[in-house]
Amino acid sequence: MDAFGTVKKRNERGFALVYIALMIVVLVGFVSLAVDMGYMYVAKGQLQNAADAAALAGAAMNLSVPTDVKAKAKEFAAANKAAGDPVVITDDDVTVGNWEAKTSTFTAPPLPSGKVVNAVKVVARRTEAGATAAEQGRVHTFFGNIFSLLPGGGEGWAEMSAAAQAIASRPPRPTIPIALCQTVCSKTIPPAVKFFFKENDPTKIDSGKGKDPPPPPPAELTLGWTEFSFTSQATDLGPKSDIAKYIHGELHPPDVCNKEIYTNNGIGEAVNELIDEFDARKNDSGYWEVIVPIVSDGVGKDGKTVSACPPGDQPIPYPLANFAIAWITSVVKGSSPGVTFSKIECLPCGDPRLVGGIPTLVK
């Protein structure tokens, strides 16, 4: 019998058991880590759901009353759970501000001039060390205490931080490139008032019956096209023009409130585009709700005041004073092209009523 060989085999078996024991510890560690990390991902996803719901609920409220917005956001956040506990957010976690879709930028108050309050940002968090869930305490892990006891394990394994944020915005109402003069804001507009387009060259206006051109419409009932531009006089009124793109919602106005913009009261093919869009967008009550810019008096090259009525009558830019919610009930071309409004409600540039009513998640 080879006693030395027998002892050697026993030693090898002993080492194998040590290796297996060590591997089991390592495997258990990896499994534990995977369980805790997976649990944290689930908790973060639950926080995201809560933030989404809170942002949408808050954005559906009257954005001019932040206290109501925050109360509704907190209510909907609490209806969700993260890591088994109701999600608690504070007033500081809810911000009512402006979302700029073009640059994907959220701006908190105070807002720059012309910016509209149209969005709600919500942060749902579990980040406070040693606090309860009701105090936004961190998420407790299953195996974290084990790792914290290991040499060099350090702190932070027993509870981990998780947070999520969401932004819900109410998209702008359709803003069409038709400018009205500010006179309409100081008068009570009766139902079904027609505003007219007027050619810059009156000889182009013809009744279609071989008679003299009809007289121009009253100045305050004249419409002007605008590209919301500081340089362009909106002379292109074709079906592929920027005017047409604004009508169909392919372009959205830049921030031009309190700035001077050019207008043009020609007719062109843009009227046909407006008719098509009106037919497609009018509701069951027969009107299309839009936003229209309101321009105030301008200053000519000689420094004298030039009336904004009628828009486009003078080749100078006019300050865009504010906007108005308007209901279009008909658009006609023919011998007397124009637009009939049943409502014109003038509002300052930053009024929350200028935004749409259905919020959507934007981030």
C-alpha positions as CSV (number, residue, x, y, z in Angstrom):
1,M,0.0,0.0,0.0
2,D,1.3,3.5,-0.9
3,A,0.5,5.4,2.2
4,F,2.0,8.6,0.7
5,G,-0.4,8.4,-2.3
6,T,-3.4,7.8,-0.1
7,V,-2.6,10.9,2.0
8,K,-2.1,13.0,-1.2
9,K,-5.5,12.0,-2.6
10,R,-7.1,12.9,0.7
11,N,-5.4,16.3,0.7
12,E,-6.6,16.9,-2.8
13,R,-10.1,16.1,-1.8
14,G,-9.8,18.4,1.1
15,F,-8.6,21.3,-1.1
16,A,-11.5,20.6,-3.5
17,L,-14.0,21.0,-0.7
18,V,-12.4,24.3,0.2
19,Y,-12.6,25.5,-3.4
20,I,-16.3,24.4,-3.7
21,A,-17.1,26.2,-0.4
22,L,-15.4,29.3,-1.7
23,M,-17.2,29.1,-5.0
24,I,-20.5,28.7,-3.3
25,V,-19.9,31.9,-1.3
26,V,-19.0,33.7,-4.5
27,L,-22.0,32.4,-6.4
28,V,-24.3,33.3,-3.5
29,G,-22.8,36.7,-3.5
30,F,-23.4,37.2,-7.3
31,V,-27.0,35.9,-7.0
32,S,-27.6,38.2,-4.0
33,L,-26.2,41.1,-5.9
34,A,-28.4,40.3,-8.9
35,V,-31.5,40.0,-6.7
36,D,-30.8,43.4,-5.1
37,M,-30.0,45.1,-8.3
38,G,-33.0,43.7,-10.0
39,Y,-35.1,44.8,-7.1
40,M,-33.7,48.3,-7.5
41,Y,-34.5,48.4,-11.2
42,V,-38.1,47.4,-10.4
43,A,-38.3,50.1,-7.7
44,K,-37.0,52.7,-10.1
45,G,-39.5,51.6,-12.7
46,Q,-42.3,52.0,-10.1
47,L,-41.0,55.4,-9.3
48,Q,-41.1,56.3,-13.0
49,N,-44.7,55.2,-13.2
50,A,-45.6,57.3,-10.2
51,A,-43.8,60.3,-11.7
52,D,-45.5,59.9,-15.1
53,A,-48.9,59.7,-13.5
54,A,-48.3,62.6,-11.2
55,A,-47.0,64.8,-14.1
56,L,-50.0,64.0,-16.3
57,A,-52.5,64.6,-13.5
58,G,-50.8,67.9,-12.5
59,A,-50.6,69.1,-16.1
60,A,-54.4,68.5,-16.6
61,M,-55.2,71.1,-13.9
62,N,-55.4,74.9,-14.3
63,L,-51.7,75.7,-14.7
64,S,-52.2,79.2,-13.4
65,V,-52.9,77.8,-9.9
66,P,-49.7,75.9,-8.9
67,T,-51.2,74.8,-5.5
68,D,-53.9,72.8,-7.3
69,V,-51.4,71.4,-9.7
70,K,-49.1,70.2,-6.8
71,A,-52.0,68.8,-4.8
72,K,-53.2,66.7,-7.7
73,A,-49.7,65.5,-8.6
74,K,-49.1,64.4,-5.0
75,E,-52.5,62.6,-5.0
76,F,-51.7,60.6,-8.1
77,A,-48.2,59.8,-6.9
78,A,-49.5,58.4,-3.7
79,A,-51.8,56.0,-5.7
80,N,-48.6,54.2,-6.9
81,K,-46.2,52.1,-4.9
82,A,-42.4,51.7,-5.1
83,A,-40.7,48.9,-3.2
84,G,-44.0,48.1,-1.5
85,D,-44.6,51.6,-0.1
86,P,-46.8,54.4,-1.5
87,V,-44.8,57.0,-3.4
88,V,-44.6,60.3,-1.5
89,I,-43.6,63.5,-3.2
90,T,-43.4,67.0,-1.8
91,D,-44.3,70.4,-3.2
92,D,-40.6,70.9,-4.0
93,D,-40.7,67.8,-6.2
94,V,-43.4,69.4,-8.5
95,T,-42.4,72.3,-10.8
96,V,-44.8,74.2,-13.0
97,G,-43.0,75.8,-15.9
98,N,-42.5,75.9,-19.7
99,W,-41.5,73.1,-22.1
100,E,-39.9,74.2,-25.4
101,A,-40.5,71.3,-27.8
102,K,-38.0,72.6,-30.3
103,T,-35.1,72.5,-28.0
104,S,-36.5,69.9,-25.5
105,T,-35.9,72.3,-22.7
106,F,-37.8,72.8,-19.5
107,T,-37.7,76.2,-17.9
108,A,-38.8,76.8,-14.3
109,P,-40.3,80.2,-13.2
110,P,-39.7,83.0,-13.4
111,L,-40.2,82.6,-17.1
112,P,-38.8,84.9,-19.8
113,S,-41.2,87.3,-21.5
114,G,-43.5,85.6,-23.9
115,K,-43.0,82.1,-22.4
116,V,-46.2,80.3,-21.5
117,V,-46.7,78.1,-18.5
118,N,-47.5,74.8,-20.3
119,A,-45.8,71.9,-18.4
120,V,-45.3,70.2,-15.1
121,K,-42.1,68.4,-14.0
122,V,-42.3,65.8,-11.2
123,V,-39.5,64.0,-9.4
124,A,-40.3,60.9,-7.5
125,R,-37.4,59.9,-5.2
126,R,-36.3,57.5,-2.5
127,T,-33.0,59.1,-1.6
128,E,-33.0,60.0,2.1
129,A,-30.6,57.9,4.1
130,G,-32.1,56.3,7.2
131,A,-35.5,57.8,6.6
132,T,-38.9,56.0,6.2
133,A,-40.6,55.6,2.9
134,A,-43.0,58.3,3.9
135,E,-40.0,60.6,4.2
136,Q,-38.7,59.5,0.8
137,G,-36.3,57.1,2.5
138,R,-34.0,54.9,0.5
139,V,-35.0,51.4,-0.7
140,H,-34.0,48.6,1.6
141,T,-32.3,45.7,-0.1
142,F,-32.6,42.0,0.7
143,F,-29.0,41.0,1.0
144,G,-27.3,44.4,1.4
145,N,-26.6,43.9,5.1
146,I,-24.5,40.9,4.3
147,F,-22.2,42.9,1.9
148,S,-22.0,45.7,4.4
149,L,-20.5,43.3,7.0
150,L,-17.8,42.1,4.6
151,P,-14.3,43.5,5.0
152,G,-14.1,46.6,2.9
153,G,-17.8,46.3,2.1
154,G,-18.5,49.8,3.3
155,E,-21.8,51.4,3.9
156,G,-24.6,51.9,1.5
157,W,-25.4,48.3,0.7
158,A,-28.3,47.9,3.1
159,E,-30.3,50.7,1.4
160,M,-29.9,52.3,-2.0
161,S,-31.2,55.4,-3.7
162,A,-33.5,55.5,-6.6
163,A,-35.2,58.4,-8.4
164,A,-37.2,59.2,-11.6
165,Q,-38.6,62.3,-13.2
166,A,-41.2,63.0,-15.8
167,I,-42.4,66.1,-17.7
168,A,-45.9,66.4,-19.0
169,S,-46.7,69.3,-21.4
170,R,-49.9,70.7,-22.8
171,P,-49.2,71.3,-26.5
172,P,-50.1,74.7,-27.9
173,R,-53.5,75.2,-29.5
174,P,-53.3,75.6,-33.3
175,T,-51.8,79.0,-34.0
176,I,-52.7,80.2,-37.5
177,P,-50.8,82.9,-39.3
178,I,-53.6,85.4,-39.5
179,A,-53.1,88.7,-37.7
180,L,-55.8,91.0,-36.4
181,C,-55.3,94.6,-35.2
182,Q,-55.6,95.3,-31.5
183,T,-58.8,97.3,-32.0
184,V,-60.8,94.0,-31.8
185,C,-59.6,93.5,-28.2
186,S,-61.3,96.7,-27.0
187,K,-64.7,96.0,-28.6
188,T,-67.4,93.4,-28.0
189,I,-67.5,91.2,-31.1
190,P,-71.0,90.0,-31.8
191,P,-71.4,86.4,-33.1
192,A,-70.6,85.6,-36.7
193,V,-68.4,88.6,-37.6
194,K,-66.6,88.3,-40.9
195,F,-63.1,89.6,-41.3
196,F,-61.8,90.2,-44.8
197,F,-58.6,89.8,-46.7
198,K,-57.7,92.8,-48.8
199,E,-55.4,92.7,-51.8
200,N,-52.6,95.2,-51.6
201,D,-53.5,96.2,-55.2
202,P,-57.3,97.2,-55.0
203,T,-57.6,96.8,-58.8
204,K,-57.3,93.1,-58.4
205,I,-60.5,93.0,-56.4
206,D,-63.4,92.3,-58.7
207,S,-67.0,91.4,-58.0
208,G,-67.0,88.9,-60.8
209,K,-69.9,90.7,-62.5
210,G,-67.9,93.3,-64.5
211,K,-68.7,96.0,-62.0
212,D,-66.4,98.3,-60.1
213,P,-64.4,96.7,-57.4
214,P,-66.2,96.6,-54.1
215,P,-65.1,99.1,-51.5
216,P,-62.4,98.0,-49.0
217,P,-63.7,96.5,-45.8
218,P,-63.5,98.4,-42.5
219,A,-60.0,98.7,-41.3
220,E,-60.7,96.8,-38.0
221,L,-62.3,94.0,-39.9
222,T,-59.2,93.4,-42.1
223,L,-57.0,90.3,-41.9
224,G,-53.3,90.1,-42.5
225,W,-51.1,87.0,-43.1
226,T,-47.9,86.8,-41.1
227,E,-44.9,84.4,-41.0
228,F,-44.1,85.7,-37.5
229,S,-41.0,87.1,-39.0
230,F,-38.9,90.3,-38.4
231,T,-37.8,90.4,-42.0
232,S,-40.3,88.6,-44.3
233,Q,-43.4,90.4,-45.4
234,A,-45.2,87.0,-46.1
235,T,-45.4,87.6,-49.9
236,D,-45.4,83.9,-50.7
237,L,-49.0,82.7,-50.2
238,G,-48.7,79.5,-52.2
239,P,-49.6,76.0,-51.1
240,K,-46.0,75.2,-50.2
241,S,-45.3,78.4,-48.4
242,D,-44.5,78.9,-44.8
243,I,-47.9,80.4,-44.4
244,A,-49.4,77.1,-45.5
245,K,-47.2,75.2,-43.2
246,Y,-48.3,77.3,-40.3
247,I,-51.9,76.7,-41.2
248,H,-51.4,72.9,-41.3
249,G,-49.5,72.8,-38.1
250,E,-46.2,71.9,-39.8
251,L,-44.6,75.0,-38.3
252,H,-45.1,76.6,-34.9
253,P,-44.6,80.3,-34.2
254,P,-41.3,81.3,-32.5
255,D,-41.3,83.5,-29.4
256,V,-42.1,86.8,-31.0
257,C,-44.4,88.3,-28.4
258,N,-43.7,92.1,-27.9
259,K,-41.5,92.0,-31.0
260,E,-42.3,93.5,-34.4
261,I,-43.5,91.2,-37.2
262,Y,-44.5,91.8,-40.8
263,T,-48.0,91.2,-42.1
264,N,-49.5,91.1,-45.6
265,N,-53.2,91.3,-46.4
266,G,-53.0,89.7,-49.9
267,I,-55.2,86.7,-50.7
268,G,-53.3,84.1,-52.7
269,E,-53.7,80.3,-52.5
270,A,-53.3,80.3,-48.8
271,V,-57.0,80.9,-48.4
272,N,-57.6,77.5,-50.1
273,E,-55.2,75.9,-47.6
274,L,-57.1,77.6,-44.7
275,I,-60.4,76.3,-46.1
276,D,-59.1,72.8,-46.3
277,E,-57.8,72.9,-42.8
278,F,-61.0,74.4,-41.4
279,D,-63.0,71.6,-43.1
280,A,-60.8,69.0,-41.5
281,R,-60.5,70.5,-38.0
282,K,-63.9,72.0,-37.2
283,N,-65.7,70.2,-34.4
284,D,-69.3,69.0,-34.1
285,S,-70.4,72.5,-33.2
286,G,-69.1,73.7,-36.5
287,Y,-66.2,75.8,-35.3
288,W,-62.4,75.4,-35.2
289,E,-60.7,76.9,-32.2
290,V,-57.4,78.5,-33.0
291,I,-55.0,81.1,-31.6
292,V,-54.4,84.3,-33.7
293,P,-51.8,87.0,-33.1
294,I,-52.9,90.5,-32.3
295,V,-50.7,93.4,-33.6
296,S,-50.6,97.0,-32.2
297,D,-49.7,100.2,-33.9
298,G,-46.2,100.5,-35.4
299,V,-43.7,103.3,-36.0
300,G,-42.9,104.4,-39.6
301,K,-39.5,105.4,-41.0
302,D,-40.4,109.0,-40.3
303,G,-40.9,108.1,-36.6
304,K,-44.7,108.7,-36.8
305,T,-47.2,106.2,-35.5
306,V,-48.8,104.0,-38.1
307,S,-52.1,102.3,-37.2
308,A,-52.1,98.5,-37.2
309,C,-55.6,98.7,-38.7
310,P,-55.7,97.3,-41.3
311,P,-52.8,94.8,-40.8
312,G,-50.5,94.8,-43.7
313,D,-51.7,98.1,-45.1
314,Q,-48.3,99.7,-44.6
315,P,-45.0,97.9,-45.4
316,I,-43.7,98.2,-41.8
317,P,-43.6,95.6,-39.0
318,Y,-46.0,95.8,-36.1
319,P,-45.5,94.8,-32.5
320,L,-47.2,91.5,-31.7
321,A,-49.0,92.7,-28.6
322,N,-50.8,89.6,-27.5
323,F,-52.8,86.6,-28.8
324,A,-56.5,85.7,-28.9
325,I,-58.5,82.5,-28.7
326,A,-60.7,82.6,-31.7
327,W,-63.5,80.3,-33.1
328,I,-63.6,80.1,-36.9
329,T,-67.0,79.2,-38.2
330,S,-66.4,79.7,-41.9
331,V,-63.7,80.5,-44.5
332,V,-64.6,81.7,-48.0
333,K,-62.8,82.8,-51.0
334,G,-64.9,83.9,-54.0
335,S,-65.4,87.7,-54.6
336,S,-65.3,88.5,-50.9
337,P,-62.6,86.3,-49.3
338,G,-62.5,86.2,-45.5
339,V,-62.9,84.4,-42.2
340,T,-65.9,84.5,-39.9
341,F,-65.3,84.4,-36.2
342,S,-67.8,83.7,-33.5
343,K,-65.4,84.3,-30.6
344,I,-62.3,86.5,-30.1
345,E,-60.9,86.5,-26.6
346,C,-57.7,88.5,-26.3
347,L,-55.1,87.3,-23.8
348,P,-51.6,88.3,-22.7
349,C,-48.7,86.3,-24.1
350,G,-48.1,84.2,-21.1
351,D,-51.6,83.3,-20.3
352,P,-52.0,79.5,-19.5
353,R,-55.3,79.4,-21.5
354,L,-53.2,79.7,-24.7
355,V,-52.1,76.1,-24.3
356,G,-54.1,73.0,-25.2
357,G,-56.2,71.0,-22.9
358,I,-54.8,67.4,-23.2
359,P,-51.4,66.9,-21.6
360,T,-48.8,64.4,-23.0
361,L,-45.6,63.1,-21.6
362,V,-42.6,64.7,-23.3
363,K,-39.8,63.4,-21.1
